[in-house]
Amino acid sequence: MSKSYRFVVTGRVQGVFFRKATQQRAVQAGLDGWVRNRTDGAVEGHVCGPDAAALEAFRTWLLRGPDRAQVQELTWEACEDDLEPGFQVRG
């Protein structure tokens, strides 16, 4: 059974390849979902997968992000699973 989470990452997370790195991490972990920039400077997304350990490793990675990022806060909330297979960068 899959678990699904919405997340919002704040800090220096735009202009540092955060979305692309997030997509790469998710694909490597076998997770589905999407990620996009928000107009307020945050990055948000939705991730889903059956492997609790992979989801936790992904959440832990989001807390630091790629090398040039400076994550201030991560919001991670369980939600309904309404995703198509794959992981896309949006907007």
N, C-alpha and C positions, 0 to 999 in steps of 0.2 A: 504494500500500500504506500502510495506516494504522500509526502508531506510538502506543503507549499508555504512560502514566506514572501512577504513584501519587505523591501528594505529601502532606507534612505541613508545616504552617507554625506556628511557635511565636512567642511574644511577646504583645503586646497585639493579639490578633486576634479576640476575641469581644466583642460589644457595640459594634462599630464598623462594622457593615454589611459585613463581610468576605465572607460567603457570597453576599450579593446582588450585590456588586460583582464577585466572581469569576464568578458566573453571567453577568452582563452582558458581561464581557470575553470569556468563552468563546463565547457566542452571537455576538457581533460578529466573532469570529475564525473562526466556522464549526466549532467544536470540540464534541465530544460528551463527556458524563461526568456527574459529580455532585460535590457538596461538602457537608460537614457539620461541625458542632462536635463535639469530643470532650470527654469528662468531665474530662480533664486540662488543659483550657484551650486546647488546640491546635485547629487546623482541618485536616481531611484531605479528600482527594478523589482522583478518578481522572479523567484527561482523555485523549482520543484524537482523532487527526485525521491526514489524509494530508499536510498541509502543514508541513514541518519549520520553516519560518520563522515560521509562526503559533504553533506549539508553543513555539519559543524565545522569541518575544515574550511569550507567556502566562507562561512560566517567569520571565522578567525582571520582568514586572509583579508576580508573586507575591512577589518579593524585597522589594517596598516596599508593596504592597497599597493600599487606599484611604487617603484623606488622614488619617484619625484612627488608623490602625493604626501599630503599631511592631513591625515584623518583626525577630525575633532570628535565626531560622534557617529555612532551607528544605531539606527532604529531598525529592529528586526521583529516582525510580527507575523504570527501564523495567519493564514488566510485560506480561502477556497482555491482549489486547483482548477484553473480554467485555461491552461496553456496548451499550445500546439507543440509538437516535438521540435527540438533544436533550441538554440540560444541566439537571439538576435540583438544587435545594437540598433536602437531606434533613435530618431531625431538627432 
